[in-house]
Amino acid sequence: MPIKFYAKGRQEAEPNKVYYLLKHRPNPIMTPTTFWTAVENNRNHFGNAYVWIQSEFNKKKYGGDYSVKGLWIMPSGDVTVIVDDKGVFGGKGEIYYWYSDKYSGESYFFRSHEVLHFKTSTTFDGIIGESVREILKSSIDGAIAAQNFKNNLYEGGLTARAALQYTGDLDPKKEKKLIEKFEKYATGVNNAGKFIPVPIGMKIEPLSISLTDSQYYELAKYTALQIAGAFGIKPNQINDYEKSSYSNSEMQQLSFYVDTELYILKQYEEEINYKLLDPAEEEAGLYYKFNENVILRTDTKSQAEILSKYVQNGIRTPNEARALLDVPDKPGGNDLMCNGNYIKLTQLGENYKKKEGGKQ
């Protein structure tokens, strides 16, 4: 979702340097898509994502404010959040970020206003977010164990345990050698479906175990839904349509936006607006907002009907509707229009009054 810079009344504001960074190039080595992808991955995997606001003090041009030059991701594993309860760093009760650069070996301390801090929805102190993997540690461990079980089963040629019956008693060394000989013919992908030579007097009885009997599929599916749910992802987005009640993709996208993206976007916007807006811009009512409409686009037919109603009822101008379709503006398309037969309720019956002597 692209980010927009708005003024009061949801009008696009005059672009500034920060808007250029957010929309076109946060830093020299990242596009906005790469930048936000890394931020979101850090936020989910570690529970917190940190972005250093590179700035310089320019009193002449910015009236004493800091001019933002770039936005740089600090790997979450290299950042430690410090709450200065005693004022050791000069600000009692303030939050500082200690970043250890693993490339240069140097350490840096940043104050709260120099770092964009995005956290997951699970936080117990309002400062540090809990990572999804910590929240679902037991489920993830179970999923890893299940995957290892299936991998070992495939490597063994889908051959389960078996009991070897024979008459007599063998010493441990001969017993081990006998087992190794049978495993040579009975296990492995290359031996799947082949005959096993069994000497007279011996009998192999498989100990039946299947993925169905162990409810492997049901357990794996349940674990997948648990993990997806922790990320706020709907079952249909992991190709599980078993209980889908949506009639079309538009409702699925709307549900994803309301139930999942809305909280994340709101947190991002609050942090960006608080730390990247100039005080004068904030006072003037300017703000940054992600354009959620890109994930709510409908099919061509529905989109045409919706835009037509917007234009015909004076909600959007023709050029605004054209912009949503990514086509150029046309002369005279910036005026609102609506049906001239519409009147206010308080004016009902006015047309039936006749003028008499210049009076109504």
C-alpha positions as CSV (number, residue, x, y, z in Angstrom):
1,M,0.0,0.0,0.0
2,P,1.5,3.3,-1.0
3,I,1.7,6.1,1.6
4,K,0.0,9.5,1.0
5,F,0.6,12.9,2.5
6,Y,-2.7,14.7,3.2
7,A,-4.0,18.0,4.4
8,K,-7.3,18.7,6.1
9,G,-10.3,17.5,4.1
10,R,-8.3,14.5,2.7
11,Q,-6.7,16.7,0.1
12,E,-3.2,15.7,-1.0
13,A,-0.6,18.1,0.6
14,E,2.4,19.6,-1.1
15,P,5.2,16.9,-1.0
16,N,8.1,17.5,1.3
17,K,11.4,15.7,1.9
18,V,10.0,13.1,4.3
19,Y,7.2,12.2,1.9
20,Y,9.8,11.7,-0.9
21,L,11.7,9.3,1.3
22,L,8.6,7.4,2.3
23,K,7.2,7.2,-1.2
24,H,10.3,6.9,-3.5
25,R,13.5,6.1,-1.7
26,P,13.9,5.7,2.2
27,N,17.6,5.4,1.7
28,P,20.1,5.0,-1.2
29,I,20.0,1.1,-1.1
30,M,16.3,0.4,-0.6
31,T,13.0,0.9,-2.5
32,P,9.9,1.6,-0.3
33,T,8.7,-2.0,-1.0
34,T,12.0,-3.5,0.1
35,F,12.1,-1.2,3.1
36,W,8.6,-1.9,4.5
37,T,9.1,-5.6,3.8
38,A,12.2,-5.7,6.0
39,V,10.4,-3.7,8.7
40,E,7.4,-6.0,8.7
41,N,9.6,-9.1,8.8
42,N,11.6,-7.8,11.7
43,R,8.4,-6.8,13.5
44,N,6.8,-10.2,13.2
45,H,10.0,-12.3,13.7
46,F,11.5,-10.4,16.6
47,G,8.3,-8.6,17.9
48,N,9.9,-5.2,17.2
49,A,11.2,-3.3,14.2
50,Y,13.5,-0.3,14.5
51,V,14.2,2.4,11.9
52,W,16.9,5.1,12.5
53,I,15.8,8.6,11.4
54,Q,18.9,10.0,9.9
55,S,18.7,13.8,10.2
56,E,20.8,17.0,10.4
57,F,20.2,20.2,12.2
58,N,19.5,23.1,9.8
59,K,18.5,26.2,11.8
60,K,18.5,28.6,8.8
61,K,16.2,26.5,6.6
62,Y,14.1,24.6,9.1
63,G,13.8,27.1,12.0
64,G,15.7,24.9,14.4
65,D,14.2,21.6,13.4
66,Y,15.9,18.5,12.2
67,S,16.0,17.8,8.4
68,V,15.4,14.1,7.7
69,K,17.9,12.8,5.2
70,G,17.2,9.0,5.3
71,L,15.4,6.1,7.0
72,W,17.6,3.1,7.9
73,I,16.5,-0.2,9.3
74,M,18.4,-1.4,12.3
75,P,18.3,-5.2,12.6
76,S,16.1,-6.0,15.6
77,G,18.6,-8.6,17.0
78,D,21.2,-5.8,17.3
79,V,19.0,-3.3,19.2
80,T,18.5,-3.1,22.9
81,V,15.8,-0.8,24.4
82,I,16.8,1.0,27.5
83,V,14.5,2.8,29.9
84,D,16.4,5.5,31.8
85,D,14.7,5.4,35.2
86,K,17.4,7.4,37.0
87,G,18.4,9.9,34.3
88,V,21.8,8.4,33.6
89,F,21.7,9.7,30.0
90,G,20.3,13.0,30.9
91,G,16.6,12.3,30.5
92,K,14.9,10.6,33.5
93,G,12.1,8.3,32.3
94,E,13.1,8.6,28.7
95,I,13.6,5.6,26.3
96,Y,16.9,5.1,24.5
97,Y,17.9,2.6,21.8
98,W,21.3,1.0,22.0
99,Y,22.4,-0.2,18.5
100,S,25.4,-2.4,18.0
101,D,26.5,-2.4,14.4
102,K,27.8,-5.9,13.6
103,Y,29.6,-4.6,10.5
104,S,31.7,-1.8,12.0
105,G,31.7,-3.1,15.6
106,E,30.6,0.3,16.9
107,S,27.7,1.1,19.2
108,Y,25.3,4.0,19.0
109,F,22.7,5.5,21.4
110,F,19.6,7.0,19.9
111,R,16.9,9.0,21.7
112,S,13.3,8.0,21.3
113,H,12.5,10.7,18.6
114,E,15.4,9.4,16.5
115,V,13.9,5.9,16.1
116,L,10.7,4.7,14.5
117,H,9.6,1.7,16.7
118,F,7.0,-0.7,15.4
119,K,5.8,-3.5,17.6
120,T,3.4,-6.5,17.4
121,S,-0.1,-6.3,18.8
122,T,1.0,-8.4,21.8
123,T,2.8,-6.2,24.3
124,F,2.6,-6.3,28.1
125,D,4.4,-3.1,29.0
126,G,3.7,-0.9,25.9
127,I,7.4,-0.7,25.2
128,I,8.5,-4.1,23.8
129,G,6.4,-6.3,21.6
130,E,6.3,-10.1,21.8
131,S,7.4,-12.0,18.7
132,V,4.9,-14.3,17.0
133,R,7.3,-17.2,17.4
134,E,7.5,-16.7,21.2
135,I,3.7,-16.6,21.4
136,L,3.4,-19.8,19.4
137,K,6.5,-21.5,20.6
138,S,4.8,-24.8,21.5
139,S,2.9,-24.9,18.3
140,I,5.9,-24.1,16.2
141,D,8.0,-26.8,18.0
142,G,5.2,-29.3,17.3
143,A,5.1,-28.3,13.6
144,I,8.9,-28.8,13.3
145,A,8.7,-32.2,15.0
146,A,5.8,-33.2,12.7
147,Q,7.8,-32.1,9.6
148,N,10.8,-34.0,10.7
149,F,8.7,-37.1,11.3
150,K,7.3,-36.9,7.7
151,N,10.8,-36.3,6.3
152,N,12.2,-39.3,8.1
153,L,9.2,-41.4,6.9
154,Y,9.8,-40.4,3.2
155,E,13.6,-41.0,3.5
156,G,12.7,-44.5,4.8
157,G,10.5,-45.2,1.8
158,L,7.3,-44.8,3.8
159,T,8.2,-48.0,5.7
160,A,7.0,-48.1,9.2
161,R,8.4,-50.2,12.0
162,A,8.3,-54.0,11.7
163,A,8.8,-57.0,14.0
164,L,11.2,-59.7,13.0
165,Q,10.2,-63.2,14.3
166,Y,12.7,-66.0,14.4
167,T,13.4,-69.1,16.4
168,G,16.5,-69.2,18.5
169,D,18.6,-66.7,20.4
170,L,21.3,-64.5,18.9
171,D,24.0,-62.6,20.6
172,P,23.8,-58.8,20.3
173,K,26.4,-58.5,17.6
174,K,24.7,-61.0,15.3
175,E,21.3,-59.6,16.1
176,K,22.5,-56.1,15.1
177,K,24.0,-57.5,11.9
178,L,20.8,-59.2,11.0
179,I,18.8,-56.1,11.5
180,E,21.1,-54.1,9.4
181,K,20.8,-56.6,6.6
182,F,17.0,-56.4,6.6
183,E,17.0,-52.6,6.8
184,K,19.2,-52.6,3.6
185,Y,16.4,-54.2,1.7
186,A,13.4,-52.8,3.5
187,T,14.1,-49.1,3.9
188,G,15.0,-46.2,1.7
189,V,13.2,-44.6,-1.2
190,N,14.9,-46.8,-3.8
191,N,13.6,-50.0,-2.0
192,A,10.0,-48.8,-1.8
193,G,7.7,-51.5,-3.3
194,K,10.5,-54.1,-3.8
195,F,10.6,-57.7,-2.5
196,I,12.5,-58.5,0.8
197,P,14.4,-61.8,1.0
198,V,13.4,-63.6,4.2
199,P,15.2,-66.8,5.3
200,I,13.2,-69.9,6.2
201,G,12.1,-69.8,9.8
202,M,11.9,-66.0,9.9
203,K,8.9,-63.8,9.5
204,I,8.4,-60.0,9.2
205,E,5.2,-58.4,10.6
206,P,4.8,-54.7,9.9
207,L,3.7,-52.6,12.9
208,S,1.1,-50.6,10.9
209,I,1.2,-46.9,11.3
210,S,-0.1,-44.4,8.8
211,L,-0.5,-40.6,8.6
212,T,-4.2,-41.1,8.6
213,D,-4.3,-43.3,11.7
214,S,-2.1,-40.8,13.6
215,Q,-4.3,-37.9,12.3
216,Y,-1.2,-36.3,11.0
217,Y,-3.2,-34.3,8.4
218,E,-5.6,-32.9,10.9
219,L,-2.9,-32.0,13.4
220,A,-0.7,-30.4,10.7
221,K,-3.7,-28.4,9.4
222,Y,-4.7,-27.3,12.9
223,T,-1.1,-26.1,13.5
224,A,-1.0,-24.2,10.2
225,L,-4.3,-22.4,11.2
226,Q,-2.8,-21.5,14.6
227,I,0.3,-20.0,13.1
228,A,-1.7,-18.2,10.4
229,G,-4.1,-16.9,13.0
230,A,-1.3,-15.4,15.1
231,F,-0.3,-13.4,12.0
232,G,-3.9,-12.3,11.5
233,I,-4.0,-14.3,8.2
234,K,-7.4,-15.7,7.1
235,P,-7.7,-19.5,6.2
236,N,-8.5,-18.6,2.6
237,Q,-5.1,-16.8,2.4
238,I,-3.3,-20.1,3.1
239,N,-5.6,-21.8,0.5
240,D,-7.9,-23.3,3.1
241,Y,-11.4,-22.8,1.7
242,E,-13.1,-25.5,3.7
243,K,-15.2,-23.1,5.8
244,S,-15.1,-20.1,3.6
245,S,-18.4,-18.2,3.6
246,Y,-17.3,-15.3,1.3
247,S,-19.2,-14.8,-1.9
248,N,-16.4,-13.0,-3.7
249,S,-12.8,-11.8,-3.4
250,E,-13.9,-8.3,-2.5
251,M,-15.4,-9.4,0.8
252,Q,-12.3,-11.5,1.5
253,Q,-10.1,-8.5,1.0
254,L,-12.4,-6.2,3.1
255,S,-12.3,-8.7,5.9
256,F,-8.5,-8.9,5.7
257,Y,-8.3,-5.2,5.9
258,V,-10.7,-4.7,8.8
259,D,-9.5,-7.8,10.9
260,T,-5.8,-7.7,10.2
261,E,-4.4,-4.7,8.4
262,L,-6.3,-2.0,10.1
263,Y,-4.5,-2.4,13.5
264,I,-1.1,-2.6,11.8
265,L,-1.6,0.4,9.6
266,K,-3.0,2.5,12.5
267,Q,0.1,1.8,14.5
268,Y,2.4,2.6,11.6
269,E,0.6,5.8,10.9
270,E,0.6,7.0,14.5
271,E,4.4,6.4,14.8
272,I,5.2,8.0,11.5
273,N,3.0,11.1,12.2
274,Y,4.3,11.6,15.7
275,K,8.0,11.3,14.8
276,L,8.3,12.5,11.2
277,L,5.9,15.5,11.1
278,D,7.3,18.9,11.6
279,P,5.5,20.7,14.5
280,A,4.3,23.3,12.0
281,E,3.0,20.6,9.7
282,E,1.2,18.9,12.6
283,E,-0.4,22.2,13.7
284,A,-1.6,22.8,10.1
285,G,-3.4,19.4,10.2
286,L,-1.0,17.6,7.8
287,Y,-0.7,13.8,8.2
288,Y,0.6,10.6,6.5
289,K,-1.8,7.8,5.6
290,F,-1.5,4.5,3.8
291,N,-3.8,4.1,0.8
292,E,-5.8,1.1,1.8
293,N,-7.9,1.3,-1.4
294,V,-5.3,-0.7,-3.4
295,I,-6.3,-3.9,-1.6
296,L,-10.0,-3.2,-1.8
297,R,-10.3,-2.9,-5.6
298,T,-13.1,-4.9,-7.1
299,D,-13.7,-6.6,-10.4
300,T,-14.0,-4.3,-13.5
301,K,-17.8,-4.4,-13.6
302,S,-18.3,-3.6,-10.0
303,Q,-15.6,-0.9,-10.1
304,A,-17.3,0.8,-13.0
305,E,-20.7,0.8,-11.2
306,I,-19.3,2.2,-8.0
307,L,-17.3,5.0,-9.7
308,S,-20.3,5.9,-11.9
309,K,-22.5,6.3,-8.7
310,Y,-19.7,8.4,-7.1
311,V,-19.6,10.8,-10.0
312,Q,-23.3,11.0,-10.6
313,N,-24.1,11.7,-7.0
314,G,-21.4,14.4,-6.5
315,I,-19.1,12.4,-4.3
316,R,-16.2,12.4,-6.7
317,T,-15.3,14.4,-9.7
318,P,-14.8,12.7,-13.1
319,N,-11.1,13.2,-12.9
320,E,-10.9,11.7,-9.4
321,A,-12.7,8.6,-10.8
322,R,-10.3,8.5,-13.8
323,A,-7.3,8.7,-11.4
324,L,-8.6,5.6,-9.7
325,L,-8.5,3.9,-13.1
326,D,-5.0,5.1,-13.8
327,V,-6.1,7.1,-16.8
328,P,-5.2,10.8,-17.5
329,D,-7.4,13.8,-16.5
330,K,-9.6,15.5,-19.0
331,P,-10.5,19.2,-19.3
332,G,-13.6,20.1,-17.3
333,G,-13.4,17.0,-15.2
334,N,-12.6,18.7,-11.9
335,D,-16.2,19.8,-11.1
336,L,-18.6,17.9,-9.0
337,M,-22.0,17.0,-10.6
338,C,-25.2,15.5,-9.6
339,N,-28.9,15.1,-10.7
340,G,-30.5,18.5,-10.9
341,N,-33.9,17.1,-9.7
342,Y,-32.6,16.6,-6.2
343,I,-33.8,19.1,-3.6
344,K,-33.7,19.5,0.1
345,L,-36.6,18.0,2.2
346,T,-37.3,21.5,3.5
347,Q,-37.9,22.7,0.0
348,L,-40.6,20.2,-0.9
349,G,-43.6,21.9,-2.4
350,E,-41.9,25.1,-3.2
351,N,-42.4,24.6,-6.9
352,Y,-46.1,24.5,-6.5
353,K,-46.3,27.9,-4.8
354,K,-47.4,30.6,-7.2
355,K,-46.3,34.2,-7.2
356,E,-49.0,36.7,-6.6
357,G,-48.3,40.4,-7.0
358,G,-44.6,39.8,-6.6
359,K,-45.2,37.8,-3.5
360,Q,-45.2,34.1,-3.0
